[in-house]
Structure formats: structure tokens, C-alpha cells
Amino acid sequence: MNGTTSSALLRGDRGRIFVTGCVMLIAWMATIAILWRLQHHRWDDLLIMGFTQLMVGRAGAIAHGTQAGFNATMRVFLACYIDCMIVMIAYPILIFSYHNLLERRFFKQHMEPIFESARRSVARFRRSKIIGVFAFVWFPFFMTGVIAGSVLGYLLGLRPWITMATVAVGTLSATVCWVFAYDTLFGWLGAVHRSVPIAMTAIIIIVLAVRRIMLERKREKLD
């Protein structure tokens, strides 16, 4: 990426959003490094939770956080923080790529499906823009999360910071629902046997990972 390209990426509100996301990432990694240096037992749970959320989404991350023993407030905070960090880094890159790298193979293979997922909902949410983005982020299915929701906000013409605020509220609401659901589910499973929640956590993460891999392979075949 040359100097002109970099300055275009970092210009205006999207540039400030990108910098904010990078600062959040640095703070996240610094916290993990400090806890590791202090030999605090939570450093690996934070690392695993972040990596899991990046790879398979908030459902897997919250499942791990529940099993790791984080209380509800901490799980909500961590999951929302990670989602906001991811979208603030990804959103400016996606929009920049949409304007400058549309014909590149990497864009078509990895980024265009996100735009296609969001584009299918543009007509449905054209009148209720903010509510539409909120629903898109809250709805608990693959390709309807924070990144695709932020792209939908762009396609609907929302200003960048309005999109980020709507995505943040949407992911907060979704996370609270997931945490409540997992607490209820794990309470039932723990009553059966204390090892059952551990097995269920592993199953949830594996199923989500396999599903994501299968969708990626399906897209590659279509390309």
C-alpha cells in the first residue's frame, strides 16, 4: 500500500474510525501481554475469546467465556468490545476496497460476498435505515453480523459514525440475548453433569467453525 493509498484510507470519518479500531486492538493486545507478564490466569481466556470471536463469531466467544467462568457483565463487555474493535478496523478497509479494488481477485473472493449479503437487504430496509442496520446486526445468523451490518449502513447512505453507533447498540443487544441464553442452557446442562457444559462449548465452537469453512469452500467453487 503506497502513501497515496494509505492517505485515502485514513482520510475523514472512516480514517478516524480505523484509527480508533487500531487503538482498541493495541489496548486489547497490551492487556493480554500485561496479564501474561504478571502470570495472571485470565490472559489465555482473553486471547482465546478474541480469536474465537474473530473466527466463528460472538456465539462461540460467549460460549467460551461462559465456560471460562466470566460473569455476565464481563462477557457482555468483552464480546461487545471485540465486535466493535473488529468492525472499526474492517469497515474502513471494506469501503476503501469497494471504491478502489473492486476488480481485484482478493476483493471478489473474500469481500464481495459481504457486500452481496448486505445488498440483498437494502430494498427491505431502505425506509427504516437505522432500524434495519440494528436488526441486521442483532439477527443471529452467519453473514448478518457487525461487518455485514456496517456495510449495509454504508449502502443505505448512513454516515460512518451513525453506522458505528447503530452497530454497537445492535451487538450489545445481541450479546445480552446470547449471554442470557447460554446462562440458561449451561445451567440446565450443569445440573446433568459438570463436564457436560465443557463438551457443549467444544461442540458449539466446532460446529460454527465447520459451518464457516463449508461456506468458504462453497463460495470458492462458485468463483
C-alpha positions in Angstrom: 0.0 0.0 0.0 1.7 3.2 -1.2 1.5 6.7 0.5 -1.4 7.9 -1.6 -3.4 4.8 -1.0 -2.7 4.9 2.7 -3.8 8.6 3.0 -7.0 7.8 1.1 -7.8 5.0 3.6 -7.1 7.3 6.6 -9.0 10.3 5.4 -12.1 11.7 7.0 -14.5 9.9 9.4 -13.6 6.5 8.1 -10.0 7.2 8.8 -10.8 8.2 12.4 -12.9 5.0 12.8 -9.9 2.9 11.5 -7.5 4.6 14.0 -10.0 4.1 16.8 -10.2 0.4 15.9 -6.4 0.0 15.8 -6.1 1.7 19.2 -8.7 -0.7 20.6 -6.7 -3.6 19.2 -3.5 -2.3 20.7 -5.2 -1.9 24.1 -6.6 -5.5 23.8 -3.2 -7.0 23.0 -1.4 -4.9 25.6 -3.9 -6.1 28.3 -3.2 -9.7 27.3 0.5 -9.1 27.4 0.4 -7.4 30.8 -1.7 -10.3 32.3 0.7 -12.8 30.7 3.7 -11.0 32.2 2.0 -10.9 35.6 1.2 -14.6 35.2 -2.5 -13.9 35.7 -4.6 -16.9 34.8 -7.0 -14.9 32.6 -4.6 -13.9 29.9 -5.2 -17.0 27.8 -9.0 -16.8 28.2 -9.0 -13.3 26.8 -6.8 -14.4 23.9 -8.9 -17.5 23.1 -12.2 -15.5 23.4 -10.9 -12.8 21.0 -9.6 -15.4 18.5 -12.8 -17.4 18.7 -15.0 -14.4 18.1 -12.8 -13.4 15.1 -13.0 -16.9 13.6 -16.6 -18.1 14.3 -18.5 -15.1 15.8 -19.9 -13.9 19.1 -21.7 -17.2 19.8 -18.5 -19.2 20.1 -16.8 -16.5 22.0 -19.6 -16.2 24.6 -19.7 -20.0 24.9 -16.0 -20.0 25.8 -16.4 -17.0 28.1 -19.3 -18.8 29.9 -17.2 -22.0 30.3 -14.2 -19.9 31.5 -16.2 -18.5 34.4 -16.5 -14.9 33.3 -19.6 -13.2 34.9 -22.4 -11.9 32.7 -21.2 -8.3 32.8 -17.7 -9.2 31.8 -18.9 -11.5 28.9 -21.1 -8.7 27.6 -18.3 -6.1 27.8 -15.7 -8.4 26.2 -17.9 -9.6 23.4 -19.1 -6.1 22.6 -15.6 -4.7 22.8 -14.2 -7.3 20.3 -17.1 -6.8 17.9 -16.7 -3.0 17.9 -12.9 -3.4 17.5 -13.3 -5.7 14.6 -15.9 -3.6 12.8 -14.0 -0.4 13.3 -10.9 -1.9 11.6 -12.8 -3.8 8.9 -15.4 -1.2 7.9 -13.0 1.4 6.5 -11.0 -1.3 4.7 -14.1 -2.7 3.1 -15.4 0.6 1.9 -12.0 1.7 0.6 -11.7 -1.7 -1.2 -15.2 -1.2 -2.6 -14.1 2.0 -4.3 -10.5 1.1 -5.3 -10.1 -2.7 -5.5 -13.4 -3.8 -6.9 -11.9 -5.8 -9.8 -9.1 -7.4 -7.8 -9.4 -11.2 -7.2 -8.9 -10.9 -3.4 -11.9 -8.5 -3.2 -14.1 -10.7 -5.3 -13.2 -13.8 -3.3 -13.2 -12.5 0.3 -15.0 -9.2 0.4 -17.7 -9.2 -2.3 -19.8 -11.8 -0.5 -20.2 -9.4 2.4 -21.4 -6.7 0.1 -23.8 -9.1 -1.6 -25.2 -10.2 1.8 -25.8 -6.6 2.7 -27.1 -5.6 -0.7 -29.9 -8.2 -0.6 -31.4 -6.3 2.4 -31.1 -2.8 1.0 -34.6 -2.6 -0.5 -36.1 -4.1 2.6 -34.6 -1.6 5.0 -34.4 1.5 2.7 -37.1 3.3 4.7 -36.0 2.2 8.2 -32.3 2.6 7.8 -31.1 2.7 11.4 -33.6 0.0 12.5 -32.6 -2.1 9.5 -28.9 -2.0 10.4 -29.7 -2.7 14.1 -31.8 -5.8 13.1 -29.2 -7.0 10.7 -26.5 -6.9 13.4 -28.8 -8.4 16.1 -30.1 -11.3 13.9 -28.1 -14.3 15.0 -27.1 -15.9 11.6 -23.9 -16.1 9.6 -23.2 -13.1 7.4 -25.7 -10.9 9.3 -23.2 -9.7 12.0 -21.4 -6.5 12.7 -19.3 -6.3 9.5 -22.1 -7.0 7.1 -24.3 -4.7 9.1 -21.8 -1.9 8.8 -21.7 -2.4 5.0 -25.5 -2.3 4.9 -25.3 1.0 6.7 -23.0 2.3 4.0 -25.2 1.1 1.2 -28.2 2.7 2.9 -26.3 6.0 3.0 -25.8 6.3 6.8 -23.0 8.5 8.0 -20.0 6.4 9.2 -20.3 7.3 12.9 -24.1 6.7 12.8 -23.4 3.3 11.4 -20.8 2.5 14.1 -23.2 3.7 16.9 -26.1 1.6 15.4 -23.8 -1.5 15.1 -22.6 -1.0 18.7 -26.2 -0.9 20.0 -27.1 -3.9 17.9 -24.2 -6.0 19.0 -24.9 -5.0 22.7 -28.5 -6.2 22.4 -27.5 -9.4 20.6 -24.7 -10.1 23.2 -27.1 -9.7 26.1 -29.5 -12.2 24.5 -26.7 -14.7 23.8 -25.4 -14.4 27.4 -28.9 -14.9 28.8 -29.4 -17.9 26.5 -26.1 -19.5 27.4 -26.6 -19.0 31.1 -29.9 -20.7 30.9 -28.6 -23.6 28.7 -25.4 -24.1 30.7 -27.4 -24.1 34.0 -29.6 -26.9 32.7 -26.6 -28.9 31.4 -24.5 -28.4 34.5 -27.3 -29.9 36.5 -26.9 -33.1 34.5 -23.1 -33.3 35.0 -20.4 -30.7 35.5 -18.5 -32.0 32.4 -21.5 -31.5 30.0 -21.1 -27.7 29.6 -17.4 -28.2 28.7 -18.4 -30.7 26.0 -21.2 -28.4 24.8 -18.8 -25.5 24.5 -16.4 -27.5 22.3 -19.3 -28.7 20.1 -20.6 -25.2 19.6 -17.2 -23.9 18.6 -16.5 -26.8 16.3 -19.9 -26.7 14.6 -19.6 -22.9 13.9 -16.0 -23.4 12.6 -17.0 -26.3 10.3 -20.0 -24.3 9.0 -17.8 -21.3 8.2 -15.3 -23.5 6.4 -18.0 -25.1 4.4 -19.4 -21.8 3.3 -16.0 -20.5 2.3 -15.4 -23.6 0.2 -18.8 -23.3 -1.4 -18.0 -19.7 -2.4 -14.6 -20.7 -3.8 -16.3 -23.3 -6.0 -18.8 -20.7 -7.3 -15.9 -18.4 -8.1 
